[in-house]
Amino acid sequence: MSVDLELNNATTTASIAFQLKGGLFTLTTLQIFNPDLVQLKAQLTDKIQQAPNFFHHAPIVLDFKIANQPNIAIDFANLKAMLQEVNLIPIAIRNATPDQIQAAIKAGFAILRDTPNTRDKEKLSSTAQPAPKILSSRIITEPVRSGQQIYAPDGDLIIINQVSHGSELIADGSIHVYGALRGRALAGINGNQQARIFCNSLEAELVSVAGNYKLSEDIERQAWKVAAQIYIKQDRLQISVL
């Protein structure tokens, strides 16, 4: 009897074609202030050339910040084609008007809905007292080689050595590099705006805190080959010399 049950379970499992599961992923947001496709393509091409490997086939969310003409008609089909020409993969839009949303749906875009605001979240959670989350740091003492990706979930990433070009550091919390920081460093990837990046010598290709990016061209103008910290202030990514 037990053998028959096992065979039936195996058959049932094998017949399942898919399973839906929730997930949390880091996506790059392209904030659009002017929907002129010629200007967008020129500026995007220039920016992508600064870190081509990072942006190659990257999924993109379009966030419309058109203040002077919020109801302007947008050619989503050509906008999508232009982004694909520069090897970006547009997947969704947010902060659009109802007419823009309908046009985007026809062009094959998904629509991202805003989550409840902080006040609503506080009301919903006022009666619940979850246990405090214990954060842990990941410590790496060896040099980080080109092509390596190191991730510190639920805490800080601490590198007590050099970080090579072409590598990638990722942390839910802050990133500390007691050596030269080359390659890419992404802190606070789940939206933690209190996260920071610290290093003894800033030589990075790209730095990011809570989704706010700066590429090497911008970094070199502010702090290059010096001890520095990177952080969010007034919703903008700041770099200061230590």
C-alpha positions as CSV (number, residue, x, y, z in Angstrom):
1,M,0.0,0.0,0.0
2,S,2.8,2.4,0.9
3,V,4.5,1.8,-2.5
4,D,1.3,2.7,-4.4
5,L,1.0,5.9,-2.4
6,E,4.6,6.9,-3.2
7,L,4.0,6.2,-6.9
8,N,0.8,8.3,-6.9
9,N,2.6,11.2,-5.2
10,A,5.5,11.0,-7.7
11,T,3.0,11.0,-10.6
12,T,1.1,14.0,-9.2
13,T,4.3,16.0,-8.7
14,A,5.6,15.2,-12.2
15,S,2.3,16.4,-13.7
16,I,2.6,19.9,-12.2
17,A,3.8,22.3,-14.9
18,F,4.5,25.4,-12.8
19,Q,4.3,27.0,-9.3
20,L,3.8,30.6,-8.5
21,K,6.1,32.1,-5.8
22,G,6.7,35.6,-4.5
23,G,10.2,37.0,-4.8
24,L,12.1,40.2,-4.0
25,F,14.5,41.5,-6.6
26,T,16.6,44.6,-7.1
27,L,15.6,46.5,-10.2
28,T,17.1,49.6,-11.8
29,T,14.7,52.5,-12.0
30,L,15.0,54.9,-14.9
31,Q,13.4,58.2,-13.8
32,I,12.2,60.0,-17.0
33,F,12.0,63.8,-16.8
34,N,11.7,64.4,-20.5
35,P,10.2,61.7,-22.9
36,D,12.1,63.0,-25.9
37,L,13.5,59.8,-27.4
38,V,16.5,61.4,-29.2
39,Q,17.7,63.1,-26.0
40,L,17.0,60.0,-23.9
41,K,18.9,57.7,-26.2
42,A,21.9,60.0,-26.4
43,Q,22.2,60.5,-22.7
44,L,21.5,56.8,-21.9
45,T,24.2,55.6,-24.4
46,D,26.7,57.9,-22.8
47,K,25.9,56.6,-19.3
48,I,25.8,53.0,-20.3
49,Q,29.3,53.2,-21.9
50,Q,30.7,54.1,-18.4
51,A,29.7,50.6,-17.0
52,P,28.6,48.5,-20.0
53,N,28.7,45.1,-18.2
54,F,26.5,46.4,-15.3
55,F,23.8,47.7,-17.6
56,H,23.9,44.9,-20.3
57,H,20.4,43.4,-20.5
58,A,19.5,44.9,-17.2
59,P,15.7,44.9,-16.4
60,I,14.5,48.5,-16.1
61,V,11.4,50.1,-14.5
62,L,10.3,53.4,-16.0
63,D,9.3,56.0,-13.4
64,F,7.7,59.1,-14.9
65,K,8.7,62.4,-13.3
66,I,7.4,64.8,-15.9
67,A,6.3,67.8,-13.8
68,N,5.5,70.5,-16.4
69,Q,3.4,68.2,-18.7
70,P,2.2,65.3,-16.5
71,N,-0.5,64.3,-19.0
72,I,1.8,64.3,-22.1
73,A,1.2,61.4,-24.5
74,I,4.1,59.0,-24.6
75,D,5.0,56.7,-27.5
76,F,5.6,53.6,-25.4
77,A,6.2,51.3,-28.4
78,N,9.1,53.4,-29.7
79,L,10.3,54.0,-26.2
80,K,10.5,50.3,-25.6
81,A,12.3,49.7,-28.9
82,M,14.8,52.5,-28.1
83,L,15.6,51.0,-24.7
84,Q,16.1,47.5,-26.3
85,E,18.5,49.1,-28.9
86,V,20.8,50.1,-26.0
87,N,20.5,46.6,-24.5
88,L,18.2,47.5,-21.6
89,I,15.1,45.4,-20.9
90,P,12.1,47.6,-20.0
91,I,9.6,45.6,-18.0
92,A,7.3,48.0,-16.1
93,I,6.2,51.5,-15.5
94,R,5.1,53.5,-12.4
95,N,3.8,57.0,-11.6
96,A,1.9,57.3,-14.9
97,T,-1.5,58.8,-15.6
98,P,-4.5,56.6,-16.5
99,D,-4.1,57.3,-20.2
100,Q,-0.4,56.6,-20.1
101,I,-1.1,53.4,-18.2
102,Q,-3.5,52.2,-20.9
103,A,-0.9,53.1,-23.7
104,A,1.8,51.3,-21.8
105,I,-0.3,48.1,-21.4
106,K,-0.9,48.0,-25.1
107,A,2.9,48.2,-25.6
108,G,3.4,45.2,-23.3
109,F,4.5,46.9,-20.1
110,A,3.6,45.7,-16.6
111,I,2.3,48.3,-14.2
112,L,3.8,48.7,-10.7
113,R,1.4,49.8,-8.1
114,D,2.7,51.8,-5.1
115,T,2.8,49.9,-1.8
116,P,0.9,51.4,1.2
117,N,2.7,54.5,2.6
118,T,4.7,54.4,5.8
119,R,1.8,55.8,7.9
120,D,-0.5,53.1,6.7
121,K,2.1,50.4,7.4
122,E,2.5,51.7,10.9
123,K,-1.3,51.5,11.5
124,L,-1.4,48.0,10.2
125,S,1.5,46.9,12.4
126,S,0.6,48.8,15.5
127,T,-0.9,45.8,17.2
128,A,1.8,43.4,16.2
129,Q,5.1,43.3,18.0
130,P,7.5,41.2,15.9
131,A,10.7,39.8,17.4
132,P,13.7,42.0,16.6
133,K,15.7,40.8,13.6
134,I,19.2,39.8,14.4
135,L,21.6,41.2,11.8
136,S,24.9,39.5,11.0
137,S,28.0,40.7,9.2
138,R,29.9,38.8,6.6
139,I,33.7,39.2,6.9
140,I,36.0,38.5,4.0
141,T,39.8,38.6,4.6
142,E,41.0,37.4,1.1
143,P,41.3,39.7,-1.9
144,V,38.2,40.0,-4.0
145,R,39.1,38.9,-7.5
146,S,37.7,40.1,-10.8
147,G,34.5,38.3,-11.7
148,Q,33.7,37.5,-8.0
149,Q,30.3,38.5,-6.5
150,I,30.0,38.6,-2.7
151,Y,26.6,39.1,-1.0
152,A,25.9,39.8,2.6
153,P,22.2,39.1,3.3
154,D,20.6,40.8,6.3
155,G,23.7,42.7,7.4
156,D,26.9,44.4,6.6
157,L,29.7,43.2,4.3
158,I,33.2,43.8,5.6
159,I,36.2,43.3,3.3
160,I,39.7,43.4,5.0
161,N,41.6,43.4,1.7
162,Q,41.7,44.8,-1.8
163,V,38.7,44.7,-4.2
164,S,39.6,44.1,-7.9
165,H,38.1,45.7,-11.0
166,G,35.2,43.6,-12.4
167,S,34.1,42.3,-9.0
168,E,30.8,43.1,-7.3
169,L,30.0,43.6,-3.6
170,I,26.3,43.4,-2.5
171,A,24.8,43.9,1.0
172,D,21.5,44.4,2.6
173,G,23.3,46.7,5.1
174,S,26.5,48.7,4.7
175,I,29.8,47.8,2.9
176,H,33.2,48.4,4.6
177,V,36.4,48.0,2.5
178,Y,39.7,48.2,4.4
179,G,41.6,48.6,1.2
180,A,41.1,49.8,-2.4
181,L,37.5,49.6,-3.6
182,R,37.4,48.9,-7.3
183,G,34.6,47.1,-9.2
184,R,31.0,47.7,-8.1
185,A,29.6,48.1,-4.6
186,L,25.8,48.0,-3.9
187,A,24.7,48.6,-0.3
188,G,21.2,48.7,1.1
189,I,19.8,46.8,-1.9
190,N,16.5,46.2,-0.2
191,G,15.9,49.9,0.1
192,N,17.8,50.6,3.3
193,Q,18.6,54.3,3.0
194,Q,20.6,54.2,6.2
195,A,23.2,52.0,4.6
196,R,26.6,53.4,3.7
197,I,29.8,52.4,1.8
198,F,33.2,53.0,3.4
199,C,36.6,52.4,1.9
200,N,40.2,53.3,2.3
201,S,40.7,54.2,-1.4
202,L,37.7,54.9,-3.6
203,E,38.4,53.6,-7.2
204,A,35.0,52.1,-8.0
205,E,33.3,51.5,-11.3
206,L,29.9,52.0,-9.7
207,V,28.6,52.6,-6.2
208,S,25.0,52.4,-5.1
209,V,23.0,52.9,-1.9
210,A,19.3,51.9,-1.8
211,G,19.2,52.0,-5.6
212,N,20.9,55.4,-6.1
213,Y,23.8,55.1,-8.4
214,K,27.0,56.9,-9.2
215,L,29.4,55.7,-11.9
216,S,33.2,56.2,-12.1
217,E,33.0,59.4,-14.1
218,D,30.9,61.0,-11.4
219,I,33.0,59.5,-8.6
220,E,36.3,60.8,-10.0
221,R,35.0,64.4,-9.9
222,Q,34.3,64.1,-6.1
223,A,36.7,61.7,-4.4
224,W,39.2,59.5,-6.2
225,K,41.8,57.2,-4.6
226,V,41.1,58.7,-1.2
227,A,39.3,57.3,1.9
228,A,35.7,58.1,1.5
229,Q,32.1,57.3,2.5
230,I,29.0,57.1,0.3
231,Y,25.5,57.7,1.8
232,I,22.0,59.0,1.1
233,K,21.2,62.6,2.2
234,Q,18.0,64.4,1.2
235,D,17.2,61.6,-1.3
236,R,20.5,62.0,-3.1
237,L,23.7,59.9,-3.2
238,Q,26.5,61.8,-1.5
239,I,30.3,61.1,-1.4
240,S,32.5,62.7,1.2
241,V,36.2,62.3,1.9
242,L,37.1,60.8,5.3
